[in-house]
Amino acid sequence: MKRGVKSIFGSSTLKKIALGVGGGAMAALAVSAIAPQFSNIAKRAGAYALGGIEGIVGSFALDMVASRTGASTSAGANGGTL
């Protein structure tokens, strides 16, 4: 059991996905301070720069999951208006 968990968390693919998600978030944050209209492009570029193709896939997957869960909770954050 211990070997299986170590191989999952020690895989290079998972590291690339984590680097891509983090790199995309940092790039989007940096670019949105200067030119917010390009933050989505910068997110993908940052994900590719640090994680490669796996990083872009991880960034897309996280955005997809976040948009599904964020739509249901955003109504309570701004007083019930969408």
JOPEZI-V328164 format. One record per residue. N is the residue number from 1. RES is the residue in one letter. SS is DSSP state (hx for helix, st for strand, lp for the rest). PHI is phi in radians with two decimals (* if undefined). OMEGA is omega as a letter, one per 20 degrees, with the letter a starting at -180 (* if undefined). Layout:
BEGIN
n->N res->RES ss->SS phi->PHI omega->OMEGA
n->N res->RES ss->SS phi->PHI omega->OMEGA
END
This chain:
BEGIN
n->1 res->M ss->lp phi->* omega->a
n->2 res->K ss->hx phi->-1.13 omega->r
n->3 res->R ss->hx phi->-1.16 omega->a
n->4 res->G ss->hx phi->-1.15 omega->r
n->5 res->V ss->hx phi->-1.17 omega->r
n->6 res->K ss->hx phi->-1.14 omega->a
n->7 res->S ss->hx phi->-1.23 omega->r
n->8 res->I ss->hx phi->-1.24 omega->a
n->9 res->F ss->hx phi->-1.39 omega->r
n->10 res->G ss->lp phi->-1.73 omega->a
n->11 res->S ss->lp phi->-1.30 omega->r
n->12 res->S ss->hx phi->-1.23 omega->r
n->13 res->T ss->hx phi->-1.15 omega->r
n->14 res->L ss->hx phi->-1.14 omega->r
n->15 res->K ss->hx phi->-1.13 omega->r
n->16 res->K ss->hx phi->-1.15 omega->r
n->17 res->I ss->hx phi->-1.12 omega->r
n->18 res->A ss->hx phi->-1.12 omega->r
n->19 res->L ss->hx phi->-1.11 omega->r
n->20 res->G ss->hx phi->-1.15 omega->r
n->21 res->V ss->hx phi->-1.14 omega->r
n->22 res->G ss->hx phi->-1.17 omega->r
n->23 res->G ss->hx phi->-1.13 omega->r
n->24 res->G ss->hx phi->-1.14 omega->r
n->25 res->A ss->hx phi->-1.16 omega->r
n->26 res->M ss->hx phi->-1.17 omega->r
n->27 res->A ss->hx phi->-1.15 omega->r
n->28 res->A ss->hx phi->-1.13 omega->r
n->29 res->L ss->hx phi->-1.14 omega->a
n->30 res->A ss->hx phi->-1.17 omega->a
n->31 res->V ss->hx phi->-1.29 omega->a
n->32 res->S ss->hx phi->-1.17 omega->r
n->33 res->A ss->hx phi->-1.27 omega->a
n->34 res->I ss->hx phi->-1.78 omega->a
n->35 res->A ss->lp phi->-2.41 omega->a
n->36 res->P ss->hx phi->-1.07 omega->a
n->37 res->Q ss->hx phi->-1.21 omega->a
n->38 res->F ss->hx phi->-1.81 omega->a
n->39 res->S ss->hx phi->-1.18 omega->r
n->40 res->N ss->hx phi->-1.18 omega->r
n->41 res->I ss->hx phi->-1.20 omega->r
n->42 res->A ss->hx phi->-1.15 omega->r
n->43 res->K ss->hx phi->-1.10 omega->r
n->44 res->R ss->hx phi->-1.21 omega->r
n->45 res->A ss->hx phi->-1.14 omega->r
n->46 res->G ss->hx phi->-1.14 omega->r
n->47 res->A ss->hx phi->-1.14 omega->r
n->48 res->Y ss->hx phi->-1.24 omega->a
n->49 res->A ss->hx phi->-1.11 omega->a
n->50 res->L ss->hx phi->-1.68 omega->a
n->51 res->G ss->hx phi->-2.08 omega->a
n->52 res->G ss->hx phi->1.26 omega->a
n->53 res->I ss->hx phi->-1.08 omega->r
n->54 res->E ss->hx phi->-1.08 omega->r
n->55 res->G ss->hx phi->-1.14 omega->r
n->56 res->I ss->hx phi->-1.16 omega->r
n->57 res->V ss->hx phi->-1.08 omega->r
n->58 res->G ss->hx phi->-1.13 omega->r
n->59 res->S ss->hx phi->-1.15 omega->r
n->60 res->F ss->hx phi->-1.08 omega->a
n->61 res->A ss->hx phi->-1.12 omega->r
n->62 res->L ss->hx phi->-1.15 omega->r
n->63 res->D ss->hx phi->-1.11 omega->r
n->64 res->M ss->hx phi->-1.14 omega->r
n->65 res->V ss->hx phi->-1.18 omega->a
n->66 res->A ss->hx phi->-1.17 omega->a
n->67 res->S ss->hx phi->-1.23 omega->r
n->68 res->R ss->hx phi->-1.22 omega->a
n->69 res->T ss->hx phi->-1.40 omega->a
n->70 res->G ss->hx phi->-1.24 omega->a
n->71 res->A ss->hx phi->-1.18 omega->a
n->72 res->S ss->hx phi->-1.43 omega->a
n->73 res->T ss->hx phi->-1.74 omega->a
n->74 res->S ss->hx phi->-1.27 omega->a
n->75 res->A ss->hx phi->-1.16 omega->r
n->76 res->G ss->hx phi->-1.35 omega->a
n->77 res->A ss->hx phi->-1.32 omega->a
n->78 res->N ss->lp phi->-2.09 omega->r
n->79 res->G ss->lp phi->1.39 omega->r
n->80 res->G ss->lp phi->1.60 omega->r
n->81 res->T ss->lp phi->-1.66 omega->r
n->82 res->L ss->lp phi->-1.76 omega->*
END
